[in-house]
Amino acid sequence: MSDSPAVDVSSRTVTHAGKTFTMRPLSNDEWTVLVEGVPVGRVVFSFGAANPVVESQAVTEEVLGAIGEAWFAAIDNS
């Protein structure tokens, strides 16, 4: 994808690929990703990278991975 994810740490959202994704913490290194309140997957930070776990056809592994990388970089810097 050519556009980069836009992260808003204060509202726990990431906007990417024309959608707003809400991030809900499961732990410091694992977050559920929701679209309009519906879980679409998880991102897990391990071995220095965000690992996407797709749980819905509403999102691709590529998009979820990009969201995860942007999210973990943003919260690491906040």
mmJSON file of the N, C-alpha and C atoms, coordinates in Angstrom:
{"data_MODEL":{"atom_site":{
"group_PDB":["ATOM","ATOM","ATOM","ATOM","ATOM","ATOM","ATOM","ATOM","ATOM","ATOM","ATOM","ATOM","ATOM","ATOM","ATOM","ATOM","ATOM","ATOM","ATOM","ATOM","ATOM","ATOM","ATOM","ATOM","ATOM","ATOM","ATOM","ATOM","ATOM","ATOM","ATOM","ATOM","ATOM","ATOM","ATOM","ATOM","ATOM","ATOM","ATOM","ATOM","ATOM","ATOM","ATOM","ATOM","ATOM","ATOM","ATOM","ATOM","ATOM","ATOM","ATOM","ATOM","ATOM","ATOM","ATOM","ATOM","ATOM","ATOM","ATOM","ATOM","ATOM","ATOM","ATOM","ATOM","ATOM","ATOM","ATOM","ATOM","ATOM","ATOM","ATOM","ATOM","ATOM","ATOM","ATOM","ATOM","ATOM","ATOM","ATOM","ATOM","ATOM","ATOM","ATOM","ATOM","ATOM","ATOM","ATOM","ATOM","ATOM","ATOM","ATOM","ATOM","ATOM","ATOM","ATOM","ATOM","ATOM","ATOM","ATOM","ATOM","ATOM","ATOM","ATOM","ATOM","ATOM","ATOM","ATOM","ATOM","ATOM","ATOM","ATOM","ATOM","ATOM","ATOM","ATOM","ATOM","ATOM","ATOM","ATOM","ATOM","ATOM","ATOM","ATOM","ATOM","ATOM","ATOM","ATOM","ATOM","ATOM","ATOM","ATOM","ATOM","ATOM","ATOM","ATOM","ATOM","ATOM","ATOM","ATOM","ATOM","ATOM","ATOM","ATOM","ATOM","ATOM","ATOM","ATOM","ATOM","ATOM","ATOM","ATOM","ATOM","ATOM","ATOM","ATOM","ATOM","ATOM","ATOM","ATOM","ATOM","ATOM","ATOM","ATOM","ATOM","ATOM","ATOM","ATOM","ATOM","ATOM","ATOM","ATOM","ATOM","ATOM","ATOM","ATOM","ATOM","ATOM","ATOM","ATOM","ATOM","ATOM","ATOM","ATOM","ATOM","ATOM","ATOM","ATOM","ATOM","ATOM","ATOM","ATOM","ATOM","ATOM","ATOM","ATOM","ATOM","ATOM","ATOM","ATOM","ATOM","ATOM","ATOM","ATOM","ATOM","ATOM","ATOM","ATOM","ATOM","ATOM","ATOM","ATOM","ATOM","ATOM","ATOM","ATOM","ATOM","ATOM","ATOM","ATOM","ATOM","ATOM","ATOM","ATOM","ATOM","ATOM","ATOM","ATOM","ATOM","ATOM","ATOM","ATOM","ATOM","ATOM","ATOM"],
"id":[1,2,3,4,5,6,7,8,9,10,11,12,13,14,15,16,17,18,19,20,21,22,23,24,25,26,27,28,29,30,31,32,33,34,35,36,37,38,39,40,41,42,43,44,45,46,47,48,49,50,51,52,53,54,55,56,57,58,59,60,61,62,63,64,65,66,67,68,69,70,71,72,73,74,75,76,77,78,79,80,81,82,83,84,85,86,87,88,89,90,91,92,93,94,95,96,97,98,99,100,101,102,103,104,105,106,107,108,109,110,111,112,113,114,115,116,117,118,119,120,121,122,123,124,125,126,127,128,129,130,131,132,133,134,135,136,137,138,139,140,141,142,143,144,145,146,147,148,149,150,151,152,153,154,155,156,157,158,159,160,161,162,163,164,165,166,167,168,169,170,171,172,173,174,175,176,177,178,179,180,181,182,183,184,185,186,187,188,189,190,191,192,193,194,195,196,197,198,199,200,201,202,203,204,205,206,207,208,209,210,211,212,213,214,215,216,217,218,219,220,221,222,223,224,225,226,227,228,229,230,231,232,233,234],
"type_symbol":["N","C","C","N","C","C","N","C","C","N","C","C","N","C","C","N","C","C","N","C","C","N","C","C","N","C","C","N","C","C","N","C","C","N","C","C","N","C","C","N","C","C","N","C","C","N","C","C","N","C","C","N","C","C","N","C","C","N","C","C","N","C","C","N","C","C","N","C","C","N","C","C","N","C","C","N","C","C","N","C","C","N","C","C","N","C","C","N","C","C","N","C","C","N","C","C","N","C","C","N","C","C","N","C","C","N","C","C","N","C","C","N","C","C","N","C","C","N","C","C","N","C","C","N","C","C","N","C","C","N","C","C","N","C","C","N","C","C","N","C","C","N","C","C","N","C","C","N","C","C","N","C","C","N","C","C","N","C","C","N","C","C","N","C","C","N","C","C","N","C","C","N","C","C","N","C","C","N","C","C","N","C","C","N","C","C","N","C","C","N","C","C","N","C","C","N","C","C","N","C","C","N","C","C","N","C","C","N","C","C","N","C","C","N","C","C","N","C","C","N","C","C","N","C","C","N","C","C","N","C","C","N","C","C"],
"label_atom_id":["N","CA","C","N","CA","C","N","CA","C","N","CA","C","N","CA","C","N","CA","C","N","CA","C","N","CA","C","N","CA","C","N","CA","C","N","CA","C","N","CA","C","N","CA","C","N","CA","C","N","CA","C","N","CA","C","N","CA","C","N","CA","C","N","CA","C","N","CA","C","N","CA","C","N","CA","C","N","CA","C","N","CA","C","N","CA","C","N","CA","C","N","CA","C","N","CA","C","N","CA","C","N","CA","C","N","CA","C","N","CA","C","N","CA","C","N","CA","C","N","CA","C","N","CA","C","N","CA","C","N","CA","C","N","CA","C","N","CA","C","N","CA","C","N","CA","C","N","CA","C","N","CA","C","N","CA","C","N","CA","C","N","CA","C","N","CA","C","N","CA","C","N","CA","C","N","CA","C","N","CA","C","N","CA","C","N","CA","C","N","CA","C","N","CA","C","N","CA","C","N","CA","C","N","CA","C","N","CA","C","N","CA","C","N","CA","C","N","CA","C","N","CA","C","N","CA","C","N","CA","C","N","CA","C","N","CA","C","N","CA","C","N","CA","C","N","CA","C","N","CA","C","N","CA","C","N","CA","C","N","CA","C","N","CA","C","N","CA","C","N","CA","C"],
"label_alt_id":[null,null,null,null,null,null,null,null,null,null,null,null,null,null,null,null,null,null,null,null,null,null,null,null,null,null,null,null,null,null,null,null,null,null,null,null,null,null,null,null,null,null,null,null,null,null,null,null,null,null,null,null,null,null,null,null,null,null,null,null,null,null,null,null,null,null,null,null,null,null,null,null,null,null,null,null,null,null,null,null,null,null,null,null,null,null,null,null,null,null,null,null,null,null,null,null,null,null,null,null,null,null,null,null,null,null,null,null,null,null,null,null,null,null,null,null,null,null,null,null,null,null,null,null,null,null,null,null,null,null,null,null,null,null,null,null,null,null,null,null,null,null,null,null,null,null,null,null,null,null,null,null,null,null,null,null,null,null,null,null,null,null,null,null,null,null,null,null,null,null,null,null,null,null,null,null,null,null,null,null,null,null,null,null,null,null,null,null,null,null,null,null,null,null,null,null,null,null,null,null,null,null,null,null,null,null,null,null,null,null,null,null,null,null,null,null,null,null,null,null,null,null,null,null,null,null,null,null,null,null,null,null,null,null],
"label_comp_id":["MET","MET","MET","SER","SER","SER","ASP","ASP","ASP","SER","SER","SER","PRO","PRO","PRO","ALA","ALA","ALA","VAL","VAL","VAL","ASP","ASP","ASP","VAL","VAL","VAL","SER","SER","SER","SER","SER","SER","ARG","ARG","ARG","THR","THR","THR","VAL","VAL","VAL","THR","THR","THR","HIS","HIS","HIS","ALA","ALA","ALA","GLY","GLY","GLY","LYS","LYS","LYS","THR","THR","THR","PHE","PHE","PHE","THR","THR","THR","MET","MET","MET","ARG","ARG","ARG","PRO","PRO","PRO","LEU","LEU","LEU","SER","SER","SER","ASN","ASN","ASN","ASP","ASP","ASP","GLU","GLU","GLU","TRP","TRP","TRP","THR","THR","THR","VAL","VAL","VAL","LEU","LEU","LEU","VAL","VAL","VAL","GLU","GLU","GLU","GLY","GLY","GLY","VAL","VAL","VAL","PRO","PRO","PRO","VAL","VAL","VAL","GLY","GLY","GLY","ARG","ARG","ARG","VAL","VAL","VAL","VAL","VAL","VAL","PHE","PHE","PHE","SER","SER","SER","PHE","PHE","PHE","GLY","GLY","GLY","ALA","ALA","ALA","ALA","ALA","ALA","ASN","ASN","ASN","PRO","PRO","PRO","VAL","VAL","VAL","VAL","VAL","VAL","GLU","GLU","GLU","SER","SER","SER","GLN","GLN","GLN","ALA","ALA","ALA","VAL","VAL","VAL","THR","THR","THR","GLU","GLU","GLU","GLU","GLU","GLU","VAL","VAL","VAL","LEU","LEU","LEU","GLY","GLY","GLY","ALA","ALA","ALA","ILE","ILE","ILE","GLY","GLY","GLY","GLU","GLU","GLU","ALA","ALA","ALA","TRP","TRP","TRP","PHE","PHE","PHE","ALA","ALA","ALA","ALA","ALA","ALA","ILE","ILE","ILE","ASP","ASP","ASP","ASN","ASN","ASN","SER","SER","SER"],
"label_asym_id":["A","A","A","A","A","A","A","A","A","A","A","A","A","A","A","A","A","A","A","A","A","A","A","A","A","A","A","A","A","A","A","A","A","A","A","A","A","A","A","A","A","A","A","A","A","A","A","A","A","A","A","A","A","A","A","A","A","A","A","A","A","A","A","A","A","A","A","A","A","A","A","A","A","A","A","A","A","A","A","A","A","A","A","A","A","A","A","A","A","A","A","A","A","A","A","A","A","A","A","A","A","A","A","A","A","A","A","A","A","A","A","A","A","A","A","A","A","A","A","A","A","A","A","A","A","A","A","A","A","A","A","A","A","A","A","A","A","A","A","A","A","A","A","A","A","A","A","A","A","A","A","A","A","A","A","A","A","A","A","A","A","A","A","A","A","A","A","A","A","A","A","A","A","A","A","A","A","A","A","A","A","A","A","A","A","A","A","A","A","A","A","A","A","A","A","A","A","A","A","A","A","A","A","A","A","A","A","A","A","A","A","A","A","A","A","A","A","A","A","A","A","A","A","A","A","A","A","A","A","A","A","A","A","A"],
"label_entity_id":["1","1","1","1","1","1","1","1","1","1","1","1","1","1","1","1","1","1","1","1","1","1","1","1","1","1","1","1","1","1","1","1","1","1","1","1","1","1","1","1","1","1","1","1","1","1","1","1","1","1","1","1","1","1","1","1","1","1","1","1","1","1","1","1","1","1","1","1","1","1","1","1","1","1","1","1","1","1","1","1","1","1","1","1","1","1","1","1","1","1","1","1","1","1","1","1","1","1","1","1","1","1","1","1","1","1","1","1","1","1","1","1","1","1","1","1","1","1","1","1","1","1","1","1","1","1","1","1","1","1","1","1","1","1","1","1","1","1","1","1","1","1","1","1","1","1","1","1","1","1","1","1","1","1","1","1","1","1","1","1","1","1","1","1","1","1","1","1","1","1","1","1","1","1","1","1","1","1","1","1","1","1","1","1","1","1","1","1","1","1","1","1","1","1","1","1","1","1","1","1","1","1","1","1","1","1","1","1","1","1","1","1","1","1","1","1","1","1","1","1","1","1","1","1","1","1","1","1","1","1","1","1","1","1"],
"label_seq_id":[1,1,1,2,2,2,3,3,3,4,4,4,5,5,5,6,6,6,7,7,7,8,8,8,9,9,9,10,10,10,11,11,11,12,12,12,13,13,13,14,14,14,15,15,15,16,16,16,17,17,17,18,18,18,19,19,19,20,20,20,21,21,21,22,22,22,23,23,23,24,24,24,25,25,25,26,26,26,27,27,27,28,28,28,29,29,29,30,30,30,31,31,31,32,32,32,33,33,33,34,34,34,35,35,35,36,36,36,37,37,37,38,38,38,39,39,39,40,40,40,41,41,41,42,42,42,43,43,43,44,44,44,45,45,45,46,46,46,47,47,47,48,48,48,49,49,49,50,50,50,51,51,51,52,52,52,53,53,53,54,54,54,55,55,55,56,56,56,57,57,57,58,58,58,59,59,59,60,60,60,61,61,61,62,62,62,63,63,63,64,64,64,65,65,65,66,66,66,67,67,67,68,68,68,69,69,69,70,70,70,71,71,71,72,72,72,73,73,73,74,74,74,75,75,75,76,76,76,77,77,77,78,78,78],
"pdbx_PDB_ins_code":[null,null,null,null,null,null,null,null,null,null,null,null,null,null,null,null,null,null,null,null,null,null,null,null,null,null,null,null,null,null,null,null,null,null,null,null,null,null,null,null,null,null,null,null,null,null,null,null,null,null,null,null,null,null,null,null,null,null,null,null,null,null,null,null,null,null,null,null,null,null,null,null,null,null,null,null,null,null,null,null,null,null,null,null,null,null,null,null,null,null,null,null,null,null,null,null,null,null,null,null,null,null,null,null,null,null,null,null,null,null,null,null,null,null,null,null,null,null,null,null,null,null,null,null,null,null,null,null,null,null,null,null,null,null,null,null,null,null,null,null,null,null,null,null,null,null,null,null,null,null,null,null,null,null,null,null,null,null,null,null,null,null,null,null,null,null,null,null,null,null,null,null,null,null,null,null,null,null,null,null,null,null,null,null,null,null,null,null,null,null,null,null,null,null,null,null,null,null,null,null,null,null,null,null,null,null,null,null,null,null,null,null,null,null,null,null,null,null,null,null,null,null,null,null,null,null,null,null,null,null,null,null,null,null],
"Cartn_x":[0.836,0.0,0.885,0.45,1.264,1.055,-0.121,-0.345,0.126,0.637,1.126,0.032,0.018,-0.968,-0.775,-1.881,-1.86,-2.318,-1.435,-1.696,-2.098,-3.139,-3.539,-3.526,-2.417,-2.241,-3.295,-3.63,-4.579,-5.966,-6.385,-7.699,-7.607,-6.367,-6.099,-6.676,-6.392,-6.854,-5.707,-5.879,-4.972,-5.846,-5.604,-6.338,-5.43,-5.963,-5.161,-6.092,-5.751,-6.496,-7.979,-8.248,-9.613,-10.481,-9.886,-10.656,-9.976,-10.782,-10.246,-10.309,-9.151,-9.017,-8.825,-9.57,-9.443,-8.579,-7.649,-6.711,-7.149,-7.341,-7.734,-6.654,-6.07,-4.956,-5.394,-4.614,-4.742,-3.595,-2.448,-1.259,-0.398,0.787,1.668,2.071,2.179,2.679,1.632,0.365,-0.691,-1.945,-2.43,-3.58,-4.61,-5.884,-6.975,-7.241,-7.507,-7.792,-9.265,-9.995,-11.419,-11.748,-12.777,-13.336,-14.807,-15.205,-16.575,-17.033,-16.138,-16.473,-16.379,-16.061,-15.993,-14.523,-14.079,-12.693,-12.395,-11.278,-10.873,-9.536,-8.852,-7.574,-6.835,-5.59,-4.708,-3.338,-2.603,-1.201,-0.403,0.646,1.481,2.91,3.512,4.894,5.808,6.568,7.534,8.716,9.876,11.113,11.354,10.963,11.243,10.334,9.215,8.312,6.858,5.973,4.536,4.097,3.475,3.005,1.484,0.926,-0.529,-1.177,-2.332,-3.146,-4.528,-4.801,-6.057,-7.172,-8.292,-9.432,-10.725,-10.611,-11.788,-11.387,-12.321,-12.064,-12.111,-12.45,-12.558,-11.198,-10.11,-8.772,-7.779,-6.734,-5.708,-4.526,-3.708,-2.51,-1.574,-1.487,-0.634,-1.081,-2.374,-2.911,-2.729,-3.059,-2.929,-1.47,-0.563,0.864,1.325,0.872,1.236,0.681,-0.546,-1.167,-0.353,-0.002,0.764,2.119,2.845,4.167,4.049,3.072,2.884,2.469,1.577,1.09,2.219,2.975,4.03,5.131,5.427,6.41,5.899,4.617,4.046,4.001,3.587,3.485,4.874,5.829,7.193,7.797,7.352,7.876,7.051,5.966,5.109,5.418],
"Cartn_y":[-1.174,0.0,1.243,2.25,3.447,4.401,4.379,5.302,4.675,5.526,5.063,5.162,4.235,4.303,5.564,6.181,7.356,6.917,7.064,6.593,7.755,7.55,8.489,7.71,7.825,7.043,7.412,8.696,9.119,8.518,8.338,7.734,6.243,5.72,4.305,3.891,4.699,4.379,4.465,3.71,3.769,3.867,4.859,5.005,4.536,3.605,3.032,2.345,2.404,1.729,2.107,3.382,3.882,3.49,2.92,2.503,3.009,3.158,3.479,2.219,1.836,0.642,1.062,0.474,0.745,-0.333,0.084,-0.829,-1.059,-2.322,-2.671,-3.574,-3.172,-3.946,-5.28,-6.305,-7.587,-7.725,-7.177,-7.087,-5.982,-5.764,-4.728,-5.027,-6.305,-6.706,-7.357,-7.319,-7.936,-7.067,-6.73,-5.837,-6.432,-6.331,-6.69,-5.491,-5.745,-4.69,-4.795,-3.69,-3.665,-2.663,-2.964,-2.035,-1.89,-0.663,-0.367,-1.301,-1.549,-2.355,-3.858,-4.314,-5.749,-6.164,-7.156,-7.609,-8.191,-7.749,-8.272,-9.008,-8.871,-9.551,-9.061,-9.517,-9.121,-8.81,-7.98,-7.777,-8.092,-8.873,-9.323,-8.881,-8.172,-7.743,-8.799,-9.467,-10.458,-10.502,-10.773,-10.844,-9.571,-8.42,-7.14,-6.73,-7.429,-7.096,-7.308,-6.601,-6.802,-7.981,-8.937,-10.126,-10.098,-10.03,-9.955,-11.328,-11.348,-12.554,-12.173,-12.509,-12.136,-13.047,-12.443,-13.196,-12.853,-12.157,-11.737,-11.475,-11.658,-11.344,-9.847,-9.063,-7.612,-6.93,-7.689,-7.1,-8.126,-7.612,-8.504,-8.57,-9.573,-9.702,-8.516,-8.061,-6.913,-5.656,-5.373,-4.189,-4.319,-5.468,-5.675,-5.563,-6.07,-5.943,-4.501,-3.723,-2.305,-1.535,-1.856,-1.229,-1.555,-2.823,-3.248,-2.58,-2.525,-1.887,-0.411,0.281,1.703,1.884,1.036,1.142,0.942,-0.14,-0.407,0.639,1.18,2.257,3.499,3.789,4.994,4.849,3.711,3.586,3.444,2.977,2.872,4.27,5.203,6.569,7.522,7.038,7.949,7.875],
"Cartn_z":[0.0,0.0,0.0,-0.69,-0.801,0.365,0.989,2.092,3.4,4.27,5.562,6.606,7.553,8.633,9.472,9.854,10.728,12.115,13.097,14.452,15.347,16.154,17.196,18.505,19.235,20.464,21.503,21.629,22.661,22.472,21.227,20.986,20.672,20.678,20.382,19.028,18.009,16.664,15.667,14.591,13.453,12.208,11.38,10.128,9.003,8.201,7.12,6.125,4.876,3.807,3.826,4.138,4.102,5.28,6.328,7.509,8.764,9.822,11.134,11.982,12.5,13.323,14.769,15.671,17.099,17.722,18.555,19.204,20.645,21.015,22.379,22.974,24.117,24.669,25.271,24.994,25.68,26.676,26.302,27.151,26.547,27.104,26.546,25.114,24.78,23.467,22.569,22.968,22.162,22.209,21.02,20.902,19.953,20.33,19.431,18.536,17.254,16.289,15.908,16.046,15.76,14.662,13.896,12.916,13.278,13.614,14.019,15.136,16.091,17.262,17.076,15.874,15.577,15.45,16.229,16.117,14.732,14.144,12.834,12.91,14.042,14.2,15.418,15.521,16.608,16.031,16.75,16.432,17.693,17.494,18.596,18.304,19.251,19.074,19.664,18.808,19.277,18.317,18.871,18.098,17.292,17.856,17.229,16.095,15.931,14.822,15.237,14.546,14.745,13.888,14.523,13.824,13.747,12.532,12.391,12.51,13.156,13.251,12.727,11.483,10.832,11.335,11.726,12.232,11.495,10.378,9.614,8.168,7.269,5.863,5.598,6.629,6.476,6.424,6.665,6.683,6.125,5.478,4.952,5.922,5.759,6.587,6.356,5.118,4.791,5.536,5.508,6.186,7.692,8.243,9.682,10.124,9.325,9.636,9.637,8.665,8.588,9.79,10.17,11.337,12.584,12.727,13.9,13.99,12.884,12.886,13.278,12.695,13.006,14.462,14.951,16.324,17.336,17.176,18.141,18.084,16.911,16.811,17.537,17.405,18.038,19.556,20.058,21.526,22.156,21.397,21.894,22.057,21.227,21.254,22.135,22.685,23.479,24.959],
"occupancy":[1.0,1.0,1.0,1.0,1.0,1.0,1.0,1.0,1.0,1.0,1.0,1.0,1.0,1.0,1.0,1.0,1.0,1.0,1.0,1.0,1.0,1.0,1.0,1.0,1.0,1.0,1.0,1.0,1.0,1.0,1.0,1.0,1.0,1.0,1.0,1.0,1.0,1.0,1.0,1.0,1.0,1.0,1.0,1.0,1.0,1.0,1.0,1.0,1.0,1.0,1.0,1.0,1.0,1.0,1.0,1.0,1.0,1.0,1.0,1.0,1.0,1.0,1.0,1.0,1.0,1.0,1.0,1.0,1.0,1.0,1.0,1.0,1.0,1.0,1.0,1.0,1.0,1.0,1.0,1.0,1.0,1.0,1.0,1.0,1.0,1.0,1.0,1.0,1.0,1.0,1.0,1.0,1.0,1.0,1.0,1.0,1.0,1.0,1.0,1.0,1.0,1.0,1.0,1.0,1.0,1.0,1.0,1.0,1.0,1.0,1.0,1.0,1.0,1.0,1.0,1.0,1.0,1.0,1.0,1.0,1.0,1.0,1.0,1.0,1.0,1.0,1.0,1.0,1.0,1.0,1.0,1.0,1.0,1.0,1.0,1.0,1.0,1.0,1.0,1.0,1.0,1.0,1.0,1.0,1.0,1.0,1.0,1.0,1.0,1.0,1.0,1.0,1.0,1.0,1.0,1.0,1.0,1.0,1.0,1.0,1.0,1.0,1.0,1.0,1.0,1.0,1.0,1.0,1.0,1.0,1.0,1.0,1.0,1.0,1.0,1.0,1.0,1.0,1.0,1.0,1.0,1.0,1.0,1.0,1.0,1.0,1.0,1.0,1.0,1.0,1.0,1.0,1.0,1.0,1.0,1.0,1.0,1.0,1.0,1.0,1.0,1.0,1.0,1.0,1.0,1.0,1.0,1.0,1.0,1.0,1.0,1.0,1.0,1.0,1.0,1.0,1.0,1.0,1.0,1.0,1.0,1.0,1.0,1.0,1.0,1.0,1.0,1.0,1.0,1.0,1.0,1.0,1.0,1.0],
"B_iso_or_equiv":[0.0,0.0,0.0,0.0,0.0,0.0,0.0,0.0,0.0,0.0,0.0,0.0,0.0,0.0,0.0,0.0,0.0,0.0,0.0,0.0,0.0,0.0,0.0,0.0,0.0,0.0,0.0,0.0,0.0,0.0,0.0,0.0,0.0,0.0,0.0,0.0,0.0,0.0,0.0,0.0,0.0,0.0,0.0,0.0,0.0,0.0,0.0,0.0,0.0,0.0,0.0,0.0,0.0,0.0,0.0,0.0,0.0,0.0,0.0,0.0,0.0,0.0,0.0,0.0,0.0,0.0,0.0,0.0,0.0,0.0,0.0,0.0,0.0,0.0,0.0,0.0,0.0,0.0,0.0,0.0,0.0,0.0,0.0,0.0,0.0,0.0,0.0,0.0,0.0,0.0,0.0,0.0,0.0,0.0,0.0,0.0,0.0,0.0,0.0,0.0,0.0,0.0,0.0,0.0,0.0,0.0,0.0,0.0,0.0,0.0,0.0,0.0,0.0,0.0,0.0,0.0,0.0,0.0,0.0,0.0,0.0,0.0,0.0,0.0,0.0,0.0,0.0,0.0,0.0,0.0,0.0,0.0,0.0,0.0,0.0,0.0,0.0,0.0,0.0,0.0,0.0,0.0,0.0,0.0,0.0,0.0,0.0,0.0,0.0,0.0,0.0,0.0,0.0,0.0,0.0,0.0,0.0,0.0,0.0,0.0,0.0,0.0,0.0,0.0,0.0,0.0,0.0,0.0,0.0,0.0,0.0,0.0,0.0,0.0,0.0,0.0,0.0,0.0,0.0,0.0,0.0,0.0,0.0,0.0,0.0,0.0,0.0,0.0,0.0,0.0,0.0,0.0,0.0,0.0,0.0,0.0,0.0,0.0,0.0,0.0,0.0,0.0,0.0,0.0,0.0,0.0,0.0,0.0,0.0,0.0,0.0,0.0,0.0,0.0,0.0,0.0,0.0,0.0,0.0,0.0,0.0,0.0,0.0,0.0,0.0,0.0,0.0,0.0,0.0,0.0,0.0,0.0,0.0,0.0],
"pdbx_formal_charge":[null,null,null,null,null,null,null,null,null,null,null,null,null,null,null,null,null,null,null,null,null,null,null,null,null,null,null,null,null,null,null,null,null,null,null,null,null,null,null,null,null,null,null,null,null,null,null,null,null,null,null,null,null,null,null,null,null,null,null,null,null,null,null,null,null,null,null,null,null,null,null,null,null,null,null,null,null,null,null,null,null,null,null,null,null,null,null,null,null,null,null,null,null,null,null,null,null,null,null,null,null,null,null,null,null,null,null,null,null,null,null,null,null,null,null,null,null,null,null,null,null,null,null,null,null,null,null,null,null,null,null,null,null,null,null,null,null,null,null,null,null,null,null,null,null,null,null,null,null,null,null,null,null,null,null,null,null,null,null,null,null,null,null,null,null,null,null,null,null,null,null,null,null,null,null,null,null,null,null,null,null,null,null,null,null,null,null,null,null,null,null,null,null,null,null,null,null,null,null,null,null,null,null,null,null,null,null,null,null,null,null,null,null,null,null,null,null,null,null,null,null,null,null,null,null,null,null,null,null,null,null,null,null,null],
"auth_seq_id":[1,1,1,2,2,2,3,3,3,4,4,4,5,5,5,6,6,6,7,7,7,8,8,8,9,9,9,10,10,10,11,11,11,12,12,12,13,13,13,14,14,14,15,15,15,16,16,16,17,17,17,18,18,18,19,19,19,20,20,20,21,21,21,22,22,22,23,23,23,24,24,24,25,25,25,26,26,26,27,27,27,28,28,28,29,29,29,30,30,30,31,31,31,32,32,32,33,33,33,34,34,34,35,35,35,36,36,36,37,37,37,38,38,38,39,39,39,40,40,40,41,41,41,42,42,42,43,43,43,44,44,44,45,45,45,46,46,46,47,47,47,48,48,48,49,49,49,50,50,50,51,51,51,52,52,52,53,53,53,54,54,54,55,55,55,56,56,56,57,57,57,58,58,58,59,59,59,60,60,60,61,61,61,62,62,62,63,63,63,64,64,64,65,65,65,66,66,66,67,67,67,68,68,68,69,69,69,70,70,70,71,71,71,72,72,72,73,73,73,74,74,74,75,75,75,76,76,76,77,77,77,78,78,78],
"auth_comp_id":["MET","MET","MET","SER","SER","SER","ASP","ASP","ASP","SER","SER","SER","PRO","PRO","PRO","ALA","ALA","ALA","VAL","VAL","VAL","ASP","ASP","ASP","VAL","VAL","VAL","SER","SER","SER","SER","SER","SER","ARG","ARG","ARG","THR","THR","THR","VAL","VAL","VAL","THR","THR","THR","HIS","HIS","HIS","ALA","ALA","ALA","GLY","GLY","GLY","LYS","LYS","LYS","THR","THR","THR","PHE","PHE","PHE","THR","THR","THR","MET","MET","MET","ARG","ARG","ARG","PRO","PRO","PRO","LEU","LEU","LEU","SER","SER","SER","ASN","ASN","ASN","ASP","ASP","ASP","GLU","GLU","GLU","TRP","TRP","TRP","THR","THR","THR","VAL","VAL","VAL","LEU","LEU","LEU","VAL","VAL","VAL","GLU","GLU","GLU","GLY","GLY","GLY","VAL","VAL","VAL","PRO","PRO","PRO","VAL","VAL","VAL","GLY","GLY","GLY","ARG","ARG","ARG","VAL","VAL","VAL","VAL","VAL","VAL","PHE","PHE","PHE","SER","SER","SER","PHE","PHE","PHE","GLY","GLY","GLY","ALA","ALA","ALA","ALA","ALA","ALA","ASN","ASN","ASN","PRO","PRO","PRO","VAL","VAL","VAL","VAL","VAL","VAL","GLU","GLU","GLU","SER","SER","SER","GLN","GLN","GLN","ALA","ALA","ALA","VAL","VAL","VAL","THR","THR","THR","GLU","GLU","GLU","GLU","GLU","GLU","VAL","VAL","VAL","LEU","LEU","LEU","GLY","GLY","GLY","ALA","ALA","ALA","ILE","ILE","ILE","GLY","GLY","GLY","GLU","GLU","GLU","ALA","ALA","ALA","TRP","TRP","TRP","PHE","PHE","PHE","ALA","ALA","ALA","ALA","ALA","ALA","ILE","ILE","ILE","ASP","ASP","ASP","ASN","ASN","ASN","SER","SER","SER"],
"auth_asym_id":["A","A","A","A","A","A","A","A","A","A","A","A","A","A","A","A","A","A","A","A","A","A","A","A","A","A","A","A","A","A","A","A","A","A","A","A","A","A","A","A","A","A","A","A","A","A","A","A","A","A","A","A","A","A","A","A","A","A","A","A","A","A","A","A","A","A","A","A","A","A","A","A","A","A","A","A","A","A","A","A","A","A","A","A","A","A","A","A","A","A","A","A","A","A","A","A","A","A","A","A","A","A","A","A","A","A","A","A","A","A","A","A","A","A","A","A","A","A","A","A","A","A","A","A","A","A","A","A","A","A","A","A","A","A","A","A","A","A","A","A","A","A","A","A","A","A","A","A","A","A","A","A","A","A","A","A","A","A","A","A","A","A","A","A","A","A","A","A","A","A","A","A","A","A","A","A","A","A","A","A","A","A","A","A","A","A","A","A","A","A","A","A","A","A","A","A","A","A","A","A","A","A","A","A","A","A","A","A","A","A","A","A","A","A","A","A","A","A","A","A","A","A","A","A","A","A","A","A","A","A","A","A","A","A"],
"auth_atom_id":["N","CA","C","N","CA","C","N","CA","C","N","CA","C","N","CA","C","N","CA","C","N","CA","C","N","CA","C","N","CA","C","N","CA","C","N","CA","C","N","CA","C","N","CA","C","N","CA","C","N","CA","C","N","CA","C","N","CA","C","N","CA","C","N","CA","C","N","CA","C","N","CA","C","N","CA","C","N","CA","C","N","CA","C","N","CA","C","N","CA","C","N","CA","C","N","CA","C","N","CA","C","N","CA","C","N","CA","C","N","CA","C","N","CA","C","N","CA","C","N","CA","C","N","CA","C","N","CA","C","N","CA","C","N","CA","C","N","CA","C","N","CA","C","N","CA","C","N","CA","C","N","CA","C","N","CA","C","N","CA","C","N","CA","C","N","CA","C","N","CA","C","N","CA","C","N","CA","C","N","CA","C","N","CA","C","N","CA","C","N","CA","C","N","CA","C","N","CA","C","N","CA","C","N","CA","C","N","CA","C","N","CA","C","N","CA","C","N","CA","C","N","CA","C","N","CA","C","N","CA","C","N","CA","C","N","CA","C","N","CA","C","N","CA","C","N","CA","C","N","CA","C","N","CA","C","N","CA","C","N","CA","C","N","CA","C","N","CA","C","N","CA","C"],
"pdbx_PDB_model_num":[1,1,1,1,1,1,1,1,1,1,1,1,1,1,1,1,1,1,1,1,1,1,1,1,1,1,1,1,1,1,1,1,1,1,1,1,1,1,1,1,1,1,1,1,1,1,1,1,1,1,1,1,1,1,1,1,1,1,1,1,1,1,1,1,1,1,1,1,1,1,1,1,1,1,1,1,1,1,1,1,1,1,1,1,1,1,1,1,1,1,1,1,1,1,1,1,1,1,1,1,1,1,1,1,1,1,1,1,1,1,1,1,1,1,1,1,1,1,1,1,1,1,1,1,1,1,1,1,1,1,1,1,1,1,1,1,1,1,1,1,1,1,1,1,1,1,1,1,1,1,1,1,1,1,1,1,1,1,1,1,1,1,1,1,1,1,1,1,1,1,1,1,1,1,1,1,1,1,1,1,1,1,1,1,1,1,1,1,1,1,1,1,1,1,1,1,1,1,1,1,1,1,1,1,1,1,1,1,1,1,1,1,1,1,1,1,1,1,1,1,1,1,1,1,1,1,1,1,1,1,1,1,1,1]
}}}
